[in-house]
Amino acid sequence: MSARDWDQRYVDGDLPWDTGHPDPHLVAQWAELVPTPARVLEVGCGTGTNAIWLAERGCEVVGVDVSARAIQHAMTKTAAAGVRVALSVANFLTDDAIPAGAFDLVFDRGVFHVFDAAADRARFAERVARALAPGGQWLCVAGSTEGPKRDHGPPRRSARDITEAVEPHLSLASLRDTMFEANTPSPARAWLLRARRRDVPAVPSTVRG
């Protein structure tokens, strides 16, 4: 989808991912993921709910979204909440204005999985690795191929889709089955991914002689 398409979703109010409260996976894990205070980048910040929650807990938060409409909503909400969040319209795959090596945590809820092309998912993981500070981690909630057939909800990605994108650029800490909370008729299965900035490059798979 183009930035214009995402803008139209916000105009139409077609926002099943916008529950109005912070993501429960972020709430459950943020304290063990990052020091306090921490610098956090939220990719696809939408209307700012997670960014506000993090800022209220002393984090320095940068929020980016490809949709200008989403950023407008987020600016209104952060002002009403009385917190500071650095918000900007940006394409995470291509925008070099996002500082490199600056963030203790990169969080995305439902962004990584929107890319159908394996090369784009790998590029996303590479950009996450670029943004992370030494010791930094990525927390990602992505749609899963698990569960019954459905005609709604997030795109479905396999564990292989995820590991093939992540492993060259980051160290995979954990990947587990969970649920994707959203305003949909029924909850969808999801992957909860945690990955770390690499200290050393990944070593290619070996063949026993």
N, C-alpha and C positions, 0 to 999 in steps of 0.2 A: 504494500500500500504506500501511496505517496503521502507527503506532508499534507497536501490538500485533502486527501481521503480521511486522514486522522482528524484534521480540523473539522470536517463535516460530521464525524462521529460526535464530537463535542458540541457542535451546533444542534444536532438532533437529540442529544442526551442519550445516545446509544452507548452506554459505558458500563457493561456488565462487570468489568474489573474494579470499578470504583465503589467500594463497599462503604466508604465514609469512616473507616477506622483502620488503624495501622495493621499491616500484615502480621498475623499471629506467629509466623516463623521468625520474622525479624524481632518481634517482641520477646520471644522465648530465647533467642540466641545472641542478641546483640552484645550483652554484657561480657560474654566469653569470647566474642569475636574481636573486640577492639578495646584499646585502653580508653580511659576517660580523662581529659577530653580527647576526642578523636576527630579526624577529618574524614568525612564520608561523601562519596559521590553516589547519587541515585540516578541511574539511567532510566529514562522513561518515568519521570516523577509525576506525570499526570497532574492532578489538581493539588498535589502537595501534601497529602495526608501523612505519608511516611516521613517525608522531609521535616514536617512540623514536629512530629513525635520525636524524632532524633534531635532536633534543635532544642526542644524542651528539656532534653537530658544532657545538655551541655556540649553536644557535638557541633563542629563547624561543618555545615552541610552545603554542598553544591548540588543543585538539581537541574537536569537537562531533559528536554523533550523535543521531539521533532515537530510537535504541534504548537503553533503560536497560541491557539485557543486554550490549550491546556495550561500553558505558562501564564496566560492572563488570569485564569481561574486560580492558579497557585499563588500568584502575587496577591490577589484579593484575600485569599485564605490566610496566608502568612501574616499579612498586615493586621487582619482581624485577631489573629492569635498572639500578636505582639512579639514575634520571633524574627530573627534574621536568617534568611536562606538566600544564597546566591543562585538566582534562577536565570536560565537563558535558553533560547531556542537553539538547538544544535542537533546535527546528525552524528550520532556517536561513531559511526563507521568511518566518517570522513573529516570530522571537524578537529583540526589540530589546535584549536584554542583551549581544549581541555588539558590542564597541566599534567605533565608526565611525572611519575614517581611521587605523587603528592598525597595519596589517599590511603588511610589505614583500612578502609572498607569500601568496596564497590558493591552496591545492592541493585538488583533488578528483579522485578516481579512481572514476568510476562513480556519481556522484550526480546531476550535471546531467542526464544522459540518462534518469533514471527518470521524469521528468515528461512525460506525454503531451500536456498542453495547452501550446500556444505561449505563452499568457499566463504560465504558471508558469515556463517556461524563461526568458522575458524578466525575470520577477521575480527569478529566481535570479541572472541576470547583473547586474541592478540592485543586488541585495544584495552581490554581490562588489565592485562599484564602490564602494559605500558603505563597505565594510570596508577597502579599500586606502588606504594612505598615499600621498602624492605620490611618483610614480615607481614605485609598486608594480605587481606583475604577478600574473596568474592563470594557473596551469598546470592543465589539465584533460585527463583521458583519458576519452573517451566512445565508446560503441558506434557503429558505422558502418553505413550502408546498403550499403557495398561488400562484395564477397565472395559466396560461394554461399549458397543457402538453408540455414538451420539451425533446429533445434528446441530449441536450448539457447543459453545465453550472454546477453550484455547486450542491452537494448533497442537498436533501430537508429535512428539519427538521420542525416539528410542534412546536407550542407554548408550547404544553404539554411536548414534548421532552426536550425543553430548561428549562422550570420551574422545572421539576422533577430533572434535573441535578443540577440546580443552587441553589434552595431554601434551601436545607439542609446546604449549605456551605457559601452562600453569601446572602445578602439582595438585592432583586430585586428592582432596582430603576425605570427602565422603559424598555418596550419592544414594539417596534413599527415597522410597515411595512415600507419598503423602497425598493430601487433598488440596486442590486449588479452590480457595474460598472466593466466591464471586456471586453477583446478582443474576443467577441463572436458575432454570427450573430444578436442576439437581447439581450437586458438586461434582467436579471433574477430578480425576486422578492427576497427580503431578509428580515431578521430580524436585527434590530439594538438594541442590548442589552447593557444596563448599569446596573452594579451591584456593590455593596459596600461590603467591608469587614464588617463582623458582629461585633457588640459590645456585643451582647448577642446571645446565641444559638437560633435556630428556635424552636418554641413551636409546638408540634404535633397537628394535627387537632383534635378538640374535638367533642364529640357526645352529643347532648342534651338529658338529661334524662327525 
